[in-house]
Amino acid sequence: MKRNKSIAVVILVLCSALLIVNIGTVMAYNESFSFLEYTSNANEVVIDGKWTTGDEWHDGPCQYMGTPQKGLFVYKLSGDITTIFLMQFDLEFADGTNDATDVFQICIDGPDSASATAPQANSYKIEIVGHATLTVYKGTGTSWAPYTTTAVTWSNSLATSPHDPATHYICEIQFDKQVLAGAESWAANAPGSTYGVGPYGIRVAMYDPAQGWAAWPPASTADNPSTWGVISDISMGVYPEGLTVGLMLAVSSVAVVISIRYFRKPPKL
């Protein structure tokens, strides 16, 4: 009898493990495009459409967009993470023309929509058109509908940055995820497996009539969440800017005499 119970326990454990694997394979976001969310940021962000300080956005992961490269974005989580959940984005586009159809766009939702092929009720699209008009959309299950919220603040301007010394458009966008999506939604949990939930779906895109769309992931569309990339997990720490510096110093003794600050700067657009 004891042996039978032991076998039953083993079978139960194996079935549970298989169930976990099966749950993991349900995810359908484009996980080839992912980054971590960091909870501790050294540099304060001011939403003014430019780099307020020379290091403002250097403590967040940077993703590049377009082939050849047309733009990039940086993401940071800021605020008091127990009561305020500020998702902050720096979007930069190698474009200096003010066109009425220019677009900055962020799409985001939670793991329940990972395999969805149309915007769901927990999907949100933040869109700025013509450098002047913000519209927020909420998914309906089949498409997007305008959505009224106070969650989003933004600013853009023509400016230079450490990413590109040429004048180009910079758009800074900030939103409280729980004000946007609700305290009982995906926004109530950190992304990833650390707290037992799945990743957030995320798409960032920019448009200029002369250059077309630049998107991350490159083959994604706003209308199909399953094509979006992911904020894969959360890290209780500061973005590890120094790791690349250490590697460079290890492979080249010459690098010792070059400013470490230089190596912390991302490449130009």
KOLFIRO-283923 format. One record per residue: z negated, y negated, x of N, C-alpha, C in turn. Coordinates in steps of 0.001 Angstrom, whole numbers, padded with zeros to 6 digits. Layout:
N
SITE    n.pz    n.py    n.px   ca.pz   ca.py   ca.px    c.pz    c.py    c.px
SITE       Z       Y       X       Z       Y       X       Z       Y       X
...
//
This chain:
269
SITE    n.pz    n.py    n.px   ca.pz   ca.py   ca.px    c.pz    c.py    c.px
SITE  000000  001213  000837  000000  000000  000000  000000 -001254  000865
SITE -000855 -001261  001921 -000906 -002431  002805  000439 -002658  003474
SITE  001076 -001511  003869  002376 -001655  004524  003393 -002254  003561
SITE  003363 -001798  002294  004290 -002342  001311  004083 -003834  001099
SITE  002808 -004240  001079  002502 -005673  000936  003028 -006461  002123
SITE  002887 -005893  003323  003369 -006573  004537  004882 -006734  004501
SITE  005561 -005660  004051  007022 -005731  003948  007426 -006781  002931
SITE  006676 -006829  001831  006982 -007812  000789  006822 -009227  001304
SITE  005774 -009442  002099  005543 -010775  002669  006675 -011164  003598
SITE  007110 -010215  004447  008211 -010483  005380  009477 -010842  004617
SITE  009760 -010062  003549  010954 -010334  002744  010871 -011713  002115
SITE  009670 -012061  001625  009486 -013377  001005  009724 -014493  002007
SITE  009207 -014330  003221  009398 -015347  004266  010870 -015488  004613
SITE  011558 -014328  004748  012981 -014377  005088  013787 -015038  003985
SITE  013453 -014739  002736  014163 -015365  001618  013925 -016859  001589
SITE  012683 -017262  001898  012363 -018691  001935  013167 -019388  003017
SITE  013278 -018732  004197  014046 -019317  005295  015512 -019460  004912
SITE  016037 -018405  004237  017434 -018477  003804  017633 -019575  002785
SITE  016629 -019779  001917  016714 -020837  000918  016767 -022195  001585
SITE  015947 -022373  002617  015940 -023640  003357  017301 -023886  003996
SITE  017860 -022840  004623  019180 -022973  005238  020203 -023342  004193
SITE  020127 -022681  003031  021083 -022944  001970  020967 -024374  001473
SITE  019730 -024868  001342  019532 -026256  000937  020151 -027195  001948
SITE  019983 -026852  003236  020522 -027708  004275  022037 -027781  004234
SITE  022670 -026668  003855  024129 -026662  003866  024723 -027358  002651
SITE  023877 -027686  001663  024377 -028392  000496  024823 -029807  000858
SITE  024190 -030388  001875  024502 -031757  002257  025986 -031886  002577
SITE  026579 -032959  002091  028025 -033101  002271  028427 -034457  002816
SITE  027457 -035300  003156  027817 -036526  003859  028567 -036156  005138
SITE  029253 -037119  005725  029918 -036883  007001  028886 -037039  008116
SITE  028183 -035958  008415  027081 -036018  009368  027548 -036117  010814
SITE  028867 -036129  011025  029380 -036411  012369  029141 -037872  012738
SITE  028837 -038695  011730  028564 -040110  011942  027136 -040379  011463
SITE  026232 -040532  012420  024828 -040665  012059  024073 -041481  013086
SITE  022929 -041999  012678  022022 -042680  013601  020611 -042611  013031
SITE  019632 -042876  013881  018227 -042847  013488  017763 -044201  012995
SITE  016733 -044167  012166  016038 -045387  011750  014783 -045517  012605
SITE  014580 -046686  013211  013414 -046933  014049  012451 -047872  013336
SITE  011162 -047520  013366  010169 -048278  012600  009603 -049469  013340
SITE  009726 -049484  014651  009129 -050565  015438  010226 -051365  016125
SITE  010311 -052624  015778  011329 -053491  016360  010663 -054652  017086
SITE  011081 -054866  018325  010447 -055890  019138  010915 -057289  018788
SITE  012137 -057410  018262  012736 -058732  018075  012836 -059092  016599
SITE  012272 -060229  016240  012309 -060681  014855  013720 -061132  014480
SITE  014115 -060810  013257  015433 -061195  012748  015304 -062419  011852
SITE  016201 -063382  012052  016332 -064528  011164  017705 -064415  010508
SITE  017748 -064386  009191  019022 -064211  008475  019715 -065570  008400
SITE  020498 -065875  009445  021179 -067170  009521  022643 -067040  009943
SITE  023159 -065808  010006  024572 -065620  010316  024934 -065790  011770
SITE  023952 -065723  012639  024227 -065816  014085  023065 -065195  014837
SITE  023274 -064996  016137  022188 -064509  016979  021233 -065680  017244
SITE  020104 -065682  016582  019142 -066773  016740  018564 -066785  018140
SITE  018369 -065609  018713  017956 -065480  020113  018916 -064510  020789
SITE  018921 -064509  022100  019832 -063644  022848  019516 -062169  022745
SITE  018344 -061815  022210  017948 -060406  022092  017724 -059972  020652
SITE  018077 -060800  019701  017709 -060562  018299  018046 -059160  017800
SITE  019233 -058654  018150  019692 -057376  017614  019778 -056270  018664
SITE  019166 -056458  019804  019274 -055454  020861  018284 -054298  020713
SITE  017441 -054328  019676  016475 -053238  019499  016823 -052373  018292
SITE  018123 -052238  018022  018579 -051351  016957  019847 -050632  017368
SITE  020112 -049455  016806  021331 -048712  017151  022584 -049450  016696
SITE  023620 -049401  017524  024869 -050125  017283  026005 -049123  017064
SITE  026785 -049353  016015  027928 -048482  015705  029217 -049307  015768
SITE  030252 -048730  016373  031508 -049444  016576  032545 -048999  015561
SITE  033428 -049905  015193  034351 -049674  014080  035775 -050052  014456
SITE  036718 -049170  014105  038125 -049456  014318  038666 -048868  015599
SITE  039941 -048469  015567  040657 -047998  016754  042012 -048689  016801
SITE  042228 -049667  017674  041249 -050195  018620  040097 -050877  017893
SITE  039011 -051097  018627  037804 -051616  018015  038022 -052992  017382
SITE  037614 -053114  016114  037730 -054373  015385  036374 -054988  015071
SITE  035345 -054163  015062  034043 -054682  014678  032932 -053722  015035
SITE  031729 -054072  014601  030548 -053260  014860  029455 -053675  013893
SITE  028418 -052828  013823  027226 -053236  013102  025988 -052672  013782
SITE  024875 -053374  013602  023575 -052957  014114  022636 -052846  012921
SITE  021792 -051817  012920  020842 -051630  011825  019407 -051621  012354
SITE  018513 -052280  011616  017092 -052250  011942  016285 -052152  010646
SITE  015135 -051490  010725  014153 -051511  009650  013036 -052442  010089
SITE  012705 -053413  009261  011693 -054396  009646  010728 -054638  008502
SITE  009699 -055410  008799  008695 -055743  007808  007488 -054831  007909
SITE  006554 -055035  007016  005388 -054176  006889  005846 -052927  006154
SITE  006020 -051823  006870  006665 -050654  006276  005788 -049950  005250
SITE  004554 -050421  005019  003735 -049847  003957  003959 -050547  002622
SITE  004451 -051779  002650  004662 -052519  001397  006027 -053187  001323
SITE  006658 -053456  002472  007953 -054126  002514  008915 -053239  003293
SITE  010069 -053002  002728  011019 -052059  003317  012344 -052776  003549
SITE  012381 -053610  004575  013547 -054446  004824  014574 -053713  005686
SITE  015729 -053453  005104  016845 -052897  005849  017717 -054071  006272
SITE  017912 -054230  007588  018581 -055404  008138  019825 -054983  008908
SITE  020918 -055699  008667  022204 -055364  009281  022826 -056608  009916
SITE  023360 -056404  011109  024205 -057391  011787  025624 -056838  011775
SITE  026524 -057491  011049  027923 -057083  010980  028761 -058096  011745
SITE  029581 -057628  012671  030432 -058516  013465  031877 -058019  013419
SITE  032780 -058948  013145  034197 -058625  012968  035011 -059508  013896
SITE  035958 -058911  014603  036821 -059670  015513  037853 -060446  014707
SITE  037345 -061352  013897  038182 -062145  012998  037618 -063557  012951
SITE  038475 -064546  013082  038020 -065930  013042  038683 -066744  011951
SITE  039343 -066061  010991  040036 -066769  009916  039246 -066670  008619
SITE  039163 -067772  007899  038437 -067802  006634  039425 -067554  005492
SITE  039513 -066287  005076  040437 -065908  004004  039651 -065590  002738
SITE  040229 -065924  001611  039550 -065703  000331  039300 -064233  000045
SITE  040070 -063347  000702  039924 -061911  000452  039173 -061184  001568
SITE  038617 -061903  002536  037795 -061265  003559  036592 -060585  002905
SITE  036188 -059433  003452  035091 -058668  002844  034132 -058160  003918
SITE  032828 -058256  003632  031785 -057506  004327  031163 -056591  003276
SITE  030952 -055318  003625  030516 -054360  002608  029536 -053334  003189
SITE  028477 -053062  002456  027539 -051986  002786  027362 -051129  001540
SITE  027542 -049820  001681  027267 -048866  000606  026113 -047966  001050
SITE  025205 -047665  000123  024054 -046844  000490  023560 -046081 -000726
SITE  023057 -044864 -000483  022396 -044095 -001526  021515 -043038 -000886
SITE  020890 -042209 -001736  019968 -041201 -001246  020561 -039812 -001224
SITE  019797 -038826 -000716  020328 -037479 -000471  020803 -036756 -001722
SITE  020353 -037155 -002904  020807 -036508 -004134  022305 -036700 -004359
SITE  022886 -037701 -003700  024315 -037984 -003884  025169 -037503 -002718
SITE  024605 -036670 -001856  025298 -036279 -000631  026650 -035625 -000871
SITE  026760 -034849 -001937  028021 -034162 -002201  028815 -034809 -003322
SITE  028361 -035959 -003797  029051 -036638 -004902  030375 -037220 -004437
SITE  031377 -037154 -005293  032690 -037713 -004975  032979 -038989 -005759
SITE  031961 -039495 -006440  032049 -040781 -007132  030672 -041442 -007074
SITE  030594 -042767 -007143  029305 -043455 -007051  028337 -043003 -008151
SITE  027130 -042595 -007757  026137 -042108 -008695  025161 -043221 -009091
SITE  024246 -042885 -009986  023295 -043880 -010479  022350 -044368 -009386
SITE  022239 -043618 -008278  021396 -044061 -007158  022226 -044596 -005993
SITE  023502 -044918 -006260  024391 -045486 -005240  024501 -046998 -005437
SITE  024545 -047735 -004319  024616 -049192 -004378  025666 -049694 -003396
SITE  026377 -050725 -003813  027373 -051371 -002950  027057 -052857 -002885
SITE  026876 -053350 -001670  026631 -054772 -001423  027909 -055336 -000829
SITE  028489 -056336 -001464  029794 -056828 -001040  029824 -058354 -001023
SITE  030283 -058898  000098  030433 -060343  000262  031911 -060630  000447
SITE  032485 -061436 -000434  033919 -061712 -000438  034159 -063189 -000132
SITE  035149 -063431  000733  035532 -064798  001051  034460 -065596  001753
SITE  033521 -064897  002394  032429 -065549  003128  031588 -066439  002233
SITE  031648 -066184  000909  030969 -067096 -000016  030274 -066413 -001183
SITE  030776 -065261 -001631  030298 -064692 -002885  029718 -063301 -002679
SITE  028431 -063160 -003038  027764 -061860 -002983  027796 -061207 -004361
SITE  028211 -059952 -004398  028103 -059148 -005615  027489 -057807 -005229
SITE  026493 -057380 -005989  025888 -056062 -005801  026345 -055172 -006947
SITE  026705 -053935 -006614  027167 -052977 -007607  026254 -051751 -007611
SITE  026147 -051115 -008773  025392 -049869 -008925  026342 -048812 -009472
SITE  026191 -047585 -008989  027062 -046522 -009445  026810 -046146 -010889
SITE  027859 -045702 -011555  027760 -045281 -012957  027934 -043777 -013127
SITE  028264 -043086 -012053  028619 -041675 -012126  030108 -041457 -011957
SITE  030880 -042498 -012269  032338 -042414 -012108  032909 -043594 -011335
SITE  032217 -044735 -011330  032729 -045933 -010670  031562 -046873 -010372
SITE  031875 -048144 -010155  030863 -049159 -009858  030771 -050157 -011007
SITE  029564 -050681 -011223  029348 -051739 -012199  028488 -052821 -011557
SITE  028756 -054112 -011833  027924 -055186 -011271  026456 -054974 -011627
SITE  025598 -055322 -010677  024158 -055054 -010818  023393 -056297 -010378
SITE  022472 -056750 -011214  021691 -057942 -010904  020422 -057550 -010158
SITE  020196 -058146 -009006  019015 -057862 -008200  018688 -059053 -007321
SITE  017418 -059176 -006985  016969 -060221 -006050  016728 -059642 -004663
SITE  017134 -058394 -004437  016778 -057683 -003213  017509 -058178 -001976
SITE  018688 -058780 -002153  019596 -059027 -001026  019606 -060494 -000620
SITE  019456 -060746  000675  019699 -062068  001253  020723 -061910  002377
SITE  021511 -062956  002603  022566 -062845  003611  022982 -064227  004092
SITE  023671 -064220  005221  024261 -065444  005754  025351 -065038  006730
SITE  026435 -065814  006773  027474 -065552  007773  027985 -066861  008350
SITE  028567 -066756  009538  029114 -067946  010181  030078 -067523  011277
SITE  030873 -068495  011748  031676 -068294  012947  030801 -068623  014143
SITE  030642 -067655  015028  029737 -067840  016165  030139 -066882  017280
SITE  029459 -066984  018393  029623 -066029  019495  028375 -065155  019538
SITE  028454 -064075  020302  027298 -063185  020427  027383 -062444  021754
SITE  026311 -061743  022143  026398 -060915  023340  027449 -059817  023233
SITE  027868 -059476  022022  028921 -058485  021853  030304 -059049  022150
SITE  030480 -060346  021918  031805 -060950  022091  031639 -062454  022319
SITE  032068 -062965  023483  031937 -064394  023758  032937 -065244  022978
SITE  033955 -064611  022376  034910 -065352  021553  034306 -065628  020181
SITE  034673 -066736  019582  034173 -067066  018251  034706 -066052  017229
SITE  033794 -065484  016457  034164 -064483  015459  033144 -064526  014330
SITE  033451 -063837  013237  032534 -063849  012101  031367 -062886  012328
SITE  030177 -063408  012076  028944 -062627  012108  028294 -062753  010736
SITE  027962 -061629  010145  027292 -061624  008838  025993 -060836  008970
SITE  024889 -061471  008650  023587 -060815  008652  023165 -060566  007199
SITE  022803 -059332  006919  022439 -058928  005562  021083 -058226  005604
SITE  020233 -058576  004672  018909 -057969  004585  018599 -057633  003128
SITE  018036 -056458  002900  017580 -056141  001550  016359 -055239  001592
SITE  015473 -055452  000628  014310 -054585  000451  014786 -053376 -000353
SITE  014769 -052216  000265  015370 -051038 -000363  014646 -050637 -001649
SITE  013323 -050880 -001727  012616 -050495 -002948  012855 -051489 -004076
SITE  013107 -052747 -003739  013492 -053708 -004775  014899 -053393 -005262
SITE  015771 -052979 -004333  017146 -052653 -004701  017214 -051408 -005571
SITE  016600 -050311 -005104  016798 -049005 -005735  015625 -048532 -006579
SITE  014463 -049186 -006452  013308 -048787 -007240  012311 -047966 -006451
SITE  011039 -048159 -006753  009960 -047505 -006013  009901 -046000 -006261
SITE  010559 -045508 -007300  010554 -044074 -007591  011854 -043399 -007158
SITE  012694 -044118 -006438  014009 -043598 -006056  013974 -043043 -004632
SITE  015171 -042782 -004078  015282 -042357 -002684  014628 -043350 -001740
SITE  014563 -044632 -002149  014006 -045675 -001286  012506 -045528 -001087
SITE  011855 -044675 -001878  010415 -044471 -001728  010091 -043601 -000523
SITE  011092 -042922  000029  010884 -042011  001149  011710 -042441  002353
SITE  011199 -042120  003525  011975 -042356  004735  013121 -041364  004788
SITE  014224 -041707  005448  015353 -040778  005524  015055 -039584  006424
SITE  015724 -038483  006165  015681 -037345  007067  014641 -036307  006718
SITE  014347 -035435  007675  013480 -034283  007451  012025 -034531  007810
SITE  011734 -035643  008473  010370 -035898  008916  009391 -035875  007751
SITE  009814 -036404  006619  008956 -036435  005439  009489 -035547  004321
SITE  010306 -034575  004686  010733 -033574  003728  011847 -033983  002799
SITE  012571 -035052  003122  013695 -035472  002297  014964 -035482  003147
SITE  016084 -035660  002506  017348 -035669  003222  017707 -037043  003738
SITE  018859 -037154  004382  019297 -038438  004945  019771 -039402  003869
SITE  019794 -040668  004214  020440 -041670  003366  021937 -041651  003660
SITE  022749 -041815  002632  024171 -042021  002848  024436 -043488  003125
SITE  025321 -043775  004075  025577 -045167  004460  027041 -045343  004852
SITE  027637 -046415  004365  028987 -046804  004777  028981 -048300  005009
SITE  029583 -048728  006106  029727 -050152  006407  031207 -050419  006635
SITE  031712 -051495  006034  033139 -051789  006149  033381 -053288  006160
SITE  034506 -053686  006752  034925 -055078  006825  036422 -055145  006578
SITE  036856 -056242  005973  038282 -056380  005671  038752 -057793  005965
SITE  039942 -057861  006535  040661 -059116  006753  042128 -058829  006439
SITE  042817 -059689  005707  044201 -059371  005314  045138 -059137  006491
SITE  044871 -059764  007626  045737 -059570  008783  045415 -058273  009530
SITE  044147 -057835  009476  043732 -056667  010249  043509 -055428  009400
SITE  043404 -055595  008084  043102 -054468  007221  041626 -054105  007276
SITE  041316 -052886  006833  039935 -052426  006795  039499 -051837  008133
SITE  038259 -052102  008495  037573 -051385  009569  036324 -050808  008932
SITE  036147 -049499  009014  035040 -048855  008308  034313 -047872  009214
SITE  033058 -047647  008886  032241 -046601  009522  031628 -045767  008416
SITE  031900 -044456  008387  032855 -043695  009182  034299 -044142  008914
SITE  035186 -043905  009865  036535 -044466  009762  037348 -043952  008577
SITE  037118 -042715  008153  037899 -042159  007047  037168 -042259  005708
SITE  036077 -043012  005658  035279 -043103  004437  035895 -044065  003432
SITE  035506 -043898  002168  035871 -044849  001128  034613 -045199  000338
SITE  034571 -046402 -000194  033402 -046842 -000951  033203 -046004 -002206
SITE  034278 -045462 -002760  034210 -044748 -004030  033855 -043271 -003914
SITE  033646 -042785 -002675  033371 -041368 -002463  032183 -041199 -001523
SITE  030959 -041109 -002058  029774 -040997 -001196  029800 -039823 -000230
SITE  030485 -038737 -000564  030499 -037583  000330  031204 -037877  001651
SITE  031937 -038989  001721  032620 -039364  002966  031779 -040304  003827
SITE  030633 -040746  003317  029825 -041710  004052  029098 -041043  005215
SITE  028692 -041851  006190  027844 -041378  007273  026396 -041336  006820
SITE  025476 -041133  007778  024073 -040967  007397  023130 -041720  008330
SITE  022049 -042217  007734  020836 -042526  008494  020074 -041215  008475
SITE  020102 -040495  009583  019764 -039081  009586  018270 -038789  009549
SITE  017467 -039657  010174  016032 -039397  010240  015337 -040667  010681
SITE  014013 -040611  010730  013222 -041770  011118  012477 -041472  012415
SITE  012351 -042474  013263  011616 -042346  014516  010487 -043367  014526
SITE  009260 -042888  014684  008107 -043780  014714  007974 -044413  016095
SITE  008902 -045264  016410  008866 -045882  017715  009901 -046972  017835
SITE  010083 -047454  019051  011024 -048524  019347  012347 -047913  019802
SITE  013450 -048528  019414  014767 -048078  019846  014809 -047976  021373
SITE  015201 -046810  021913  015087 -046572  023361  016187 -047228  024175
SITE  016141 -048539  024263  017153 -049257  025047  017138 -048850  026509
SITE  015952 -048506  027038  015815 -048258  028464  016401 -046952  028932
SITE  016744 -046016  028021  017238 -044711  028447  018547 -044824  029207
SITE  019462 -045635  028709  020746 -045809  029390  020549 -046454  030749
SITE  019618 -047395  030816  019334 -048054  032084  018857 -047040  033108
SITE  017943 -046153  032699  017412 -045165  033630  018484 -044247  034156
SITE  019401 -043843  033292  020493 -042972  033712  021380 -043672  034727
SITE  021681 -044942  034482  022530 -045689  035405  021862 -045827  036770
SITE  020579 -046094  036756  019873 -046259  038025  019823 -044939  038788
SITE  019749 -043827  038058  019660 -042528  038705  020957 -042155  039408
SITE  022090 -042526  038842  023368 -042106  039413  023921 -043086  040437
SITE  023306 -044254  040555  023841 -045218  041506  022733 -046061  042108
SITE  022547 -045940  043404  021529 -046768  044068  021938 -048225  044066
SITE  023233 -048479  043975  023723 -049858  043922  023208 -050552  042671
SITE  023027 -049787  041627  022612 -050370  040351  021238 -051012  040442
SITE  020458 -050626  041420  019112 -051174  041549  019140 -052683  041711
SITE  020153 -053197  042368  020195 -054633  042638  020833 -055417  041505
SITE  021316 -054703  040481  021947 -055385  039355  020926 -055540  038232
SITE  020989 -056612  037516  020006 -056900  036472  019951 -055813  035410
SITE  018748 -055304  035129  018560 -054330  034063  018938 -054946  032732
SITE  018703 -056215  032582  019039 -056904  031339  020529 -056764  031029
SITE  021358 -056795  032054  022798 -056659  031850  023132 -055329  031187
SITE  022506 -054249  031654  022825 -052931  031132  022374 -052758  029693
SITE  021442 -053568  029238  020980 -053443  027874  021960 -054077  026876
SITE  022900 -054846  027342  023844 -055499  026437  024937 -054538  026003
SITE  025268 -054494  024721  026375 -053644  024265  027708 -054187  024776
SITE  028735 -053339  024802  030063 -053821  025212  030602 -054838  024225
SITE  031572 -055612  024669  032174 -056630  023804  033028 -055972  022738
SITE  033306 -056735  021676  034122 -056210  020583  035493 -055749  021074
//
